[in-house]
Amino acid sequence: MKHMILVIAVLAGSAQAQQQPANCLELKKVKIADHVLHQQGQTQAELTLKVKNCSIVEEHAQTTVTFESKPGLDITLDDIAFRRFDDGSVGESSTKVKEVSVSLKLTASPDLPVGESTLHGMLTYQTANGGVVAPETLAFNIPLKVAPPKPYQPPNEPSGFVKGLEIAAEIVVGIPLLLVMMIWCPISGECPDC
């Protein structure tokens, strides 16, 4: 009896796995500039998704990315790119999309909590199977490290005192040169033409 229940459970699990087709895309890499997002700052993030043994349609209007709302974080989609690679054939390039790249801009307010966090997102895209185009959705998670705001660094400008010293030096050097030119020019007869 126990063996029969185990066999039924295994068969039911395998039947359920066969009914749910695997996603055509798989998240392979997440690249976040500087590996951190500072409060009151922004950074770029790039997601790389690989196409697995299927065909996807290169349709920007039908490819969308949505994220779970996170207080203090603003996510802006910069670009979705479809990439093809040479398949090794001489003189031919692949016509199938092999990779999808999603570029995002992440902007943090002071309210975004410091620490490790996870962004939950969904990418909706179009697949092509036997001439039939159908939408498919991939859920993914992006690990995110949030750090305190960067300390303020004033612009690297000379102070007003240093600027005043530079002007005074120009005057101190310029006046004697002007006097020498005013005396030397009429005596020598070699005056520059203006």
DASULNOR-V277577 format. One record per pair of residues at least 4 apart in sequence whose C-alpha atoms are under 7 Angstrom apart, sorted by the first residue. I is the first residue (numbers start at 1). J is the second residue. D is the distance in Angstrom with one decimal. If there is no record, write none. Layout:
i = <I	I>
j = <J	J>
d = <D	D>
This chain:
i = <1	2	3	4	5	6	7	8	9	10	11	12	13	14	15	16	23	24	24	24	25	25	25	25	26	26	26	27	27	27	28	28	28	29	29	30	30	30	31	31	31	32	32	32	32	33	33	33	36	36	36	36	37	37	37	37	37	37	38	38	38	38	38	38	38	39	39	39	39	39	39	39	39	40	40	40	40	41	41	42	42	42	42	43	43	43	44	44	44	45	45	45	46	46	46	46	47	47	47	48	48	48	48	49	49	49	50	50	50	51	51	55	55	55	55	56	56	56	56	57	57	57	58	59	62	62	63	63	64	64	64	65	65	65	66	66	66	67	67	67	68	68	71	72	72	72	72	72	73	73	73	73	74	74	74	75	75	75	75	76	76	76	77	77	77	78	78	78	79	79	80	80	80	81	81	81	82	82	82	82	83	83	83	83	84	84	84	84	84	84	85	85	85	86	86	87	87	108	114	114	114	115	115	115	116	116	116	117	117	117	118	118	118	118	119	119	119	120	120	120	121	121	121	122	122	122	122	123	123	123	124	124	124	124	125	125	125	126	126	126	126	127	127	127	127	128	128	128	129	158	158	159	160	161	162	163	164	165	166	167	168	169	170	171	173	174	175	176	177	178	179	180	181	183	184	185	185	185>
j = <5	6	7	8	9	10	11	12	13	14	15	16	17	18	19	20	138	51	52	54	49	50	51	52	49	50	51	48	49	50	48	49	50	47	48	46	47	48	45	46	47	36	44	45	46	43	44	45	144	145	146	147	41	42	43	145	146	147	42	108	146	147	148	149	150	108	109	110	112	146	147	148	149	108	109	110	149	107	108	105	106	107	108	105	106	107	104	105	106	103	104	105	101	102	103	104	101	102	103	99	100	101	102	99	100	101	98	99	100	98	99	96	127	128	129	97	126	127	128	126	127	128	82	63	125	126	124	125	123	124	125	122	123	124	121	122	123	120	121	122	120	121	112	108	109	110	111	112	107	108	109	112	106	107	108	104	105	106	107	104	105	106	103	104	105	103	104	105	102	103	101	102	103	100	101	102	97	99	100	101	97	98	99	100	94	95	96	97	98	99	93	94	98	93	94	93	94	112	146	147	148	145	146	147	144	145	146	143	144	145	141	142	143	144	141	142	143	140	141	142	139	140	141	137	138	139	140	137	138	139	135	136	137	138	135	136	137	133	134	135	136	133	134	135	136	132	133	134	133	162	163	163	164	165	166	167	168	169	170	171	172	173	174	175	177	178	179	180	181	182	183	184	185	187	188	189	190	191>
d = <6.4	6.3	6.2	6.2	6.1	6.2	6.1	6.0	6.1	6.2	6.1	6.1	6.2	6.2	6.3	6.5	6.6	5.8	5.4	5.9	6.0	5.6	4.7	6.0	5.3	5.4	6.6	6.1	4.4	6.5	5.7	5.4	6.4	5.9	5.0	5.8	4.7	6.4	5.6	5.1	6.5	6.9	5.9	4.3	6.5	6.0	5.5	6.3	6.9	5.1	5.9	6.7	6.7	6.4	6.1	6.3	4.9	6.1	6.9	6.8	5.6	4.7	5.6	5.1	6.7	5.1	5.5	5.1	6.5	6.9	6.3	5.4	4.6	5.2	4.7	5.4	5.9	5.9	5.5	7.0	5.4	4.2	6.1	5.9	5.4	6.7	5.8	4.7	6.1	5.9	5.1	6.3	6.8	5.6	4.5	6.2	5.6	5.0	6.5	7.0	6.0	4.7	6.6	5.7	5.1	6.3	6.2	4.6	6.5	5.2	5.6	6.6	5.8	5.4	6.9	6.6	5.7	4.2	5.6	5.3	5.7	6.3	6.5	6.3	6.1	6.8	5.5	4.5	5.7	5.2	6.8	5.7	4.6	6.5	5.6	5.3	6.6	5.8	4.2	6.4	5.6	6.2	6.5	5.8	4.9	6.9	5.0	4.4	5.8	4.8	6.4	6.3	5.9	5.1	6.4	6.7	5.8	4.9	6.5	5.6	5.1	6.6	6.3	4.7	6.5	5.3	5.2	6.6	5.9	5.1	5.7	4.6	6.4	5.7	5.0	6.5	6.2	6.1	4.7	6.5	5.6	6.0	5.1	6.1	6.2	6.9	6.3	4.9	5.3	6.8	6.8	6.0	6.7	4.6	5.4	6.2	5.5	6.2	4.9	5.3	6.3	5.7	5.1	6.5	5.9	4.6	6.3	6.0	5.0	6.1	6.3	5.5	4.6	5.6	5.5	5.0	6.4	6.1	4.7	6.6	5.8	5.4	6.2	6.5	5.5	4.4	6.1	5.6	5.2	6.5	6.8	5.7	4.3	6.5	5.7	5.5	6.4	6.3	5.5	4.4	6.0	5.5	5.4	6.2	6.7	5.5	4.5	6.6	6.5	6.1	6.7	6.4	6.1	6.3	6.3	6.4	6.2	6.1	6.3	6.4	6.1	6.1	5.7	6.0	6.7	6.1	6.3	6.2	6.2	6.2	6.3	5.8	5.6	6.7	6.0	5.6	5.6	4.9>
